Amino acid sequence: MSDVKDFVPKNQTVNELVKQLKLTAYNARKLAEAVDIIEEMVEDENCVKFLGLSGALVPAGMRFCINEMMKNKWVDIIVSTGANITHDIACSFGEKYIQCEPEKVDDLELRKKKTSRIYDIISPDKTSIRFESEVQKILKEIGEGNFSTYELIGDIGKRLEDKNSLVRVACDNNVKIIVPAFFDSILGLQVWMYSQDHKMIIDERKDLDFLINLHYNLKEQGKSSGVLILGGGVPKNYILQSVIIPEKPHKYVVQVTTDVPHYGGLSGATLEEAQSWGKVDEKSKLCVVYCDATIVLPIIVSSLKERIYKV
């Protein structure tokens, strides 16, 4: 145990700031502890690293942070909502997100102007129209077949020219992207439309086969798995439940969430609660940071770059 120390505002790097936060309290301290755990996880050569993405992180400007993690081999598998993948592919085809003041906009007027809103950003529908036409072209190139979500998204990534696309970066760095609730997205709707007159089947059982077999293999090889969860929802549950059947608890779990446990929802469920399910155990290194992921993720990535690459 250490004494709490006052935070000293000064000209310093992100990592120096994080080190100061470790000597404070509440979620500032938890953020610093989270960085320590993630640093240990990414430097563990015998650990398969997961990243869970929920919410609309891509429209909020978090693509480069996620890309940095993949390029640095800090993540091997991404489990995401369909929305983030849809937005990323849309960005590759020119989707624009513009800041707005949510308390000043009239959403009915936005609808008349063919503009959609995500809290404090808006996007013209005309860019979504291009997304739809380009995705249909890609699906025709891929052709018919039975696909896991990571296979289909990987095939899409190969065909994206935008080198800043997280789907393209994942493809280039051999990172699998799994979308458990695939059809709960505009990309899912586009695949459904294509499948009306083509034999394209999304078999999500293949995703689960891959994950469960992965954890069996890790157990046999004496290796481990770790997770950074941004938000909660389906990605959180999917990553955590995949270890139940092989009985191979995750070694590291860090979650960034704004949800709380006392409403009974999975997004706010504590990581200690996950011990009762066998998703983690008494040896697992756990940390929850109660904060907006768009604040925490840039700090985590910037701090890790300083620590690992001395930049």
Secondary structure, 3 states (H helix, E strand, C coil): CCCCCCCCCCCCCHHHHHHHHCCCCHHHHHHHHHHHHHHHHHCCCCEEEEEEECCCCCCCCCHHHHHHHHHCCCCCEEEECHHHHHHHHHHHCCCCCEECCCCCCCHHHHHHCCEEEECCEEEEHHHHHHHHHHHHHHHHHHCCEEECHHHHHHHHHHCCCCCCCHHHHHHHCCCEEECCCCCCCHHHHHHHHHHCCCCEEECHHHHHHHHHHHHHHHHHHCCEEEEEEECCHHHHHHHHHCCCCCCCCCCEEEEEECCCHHHCCCCCCCCCHHHHHCCCCCCCEEEEEECCHHHHHHHHHHHHHHHHHCC
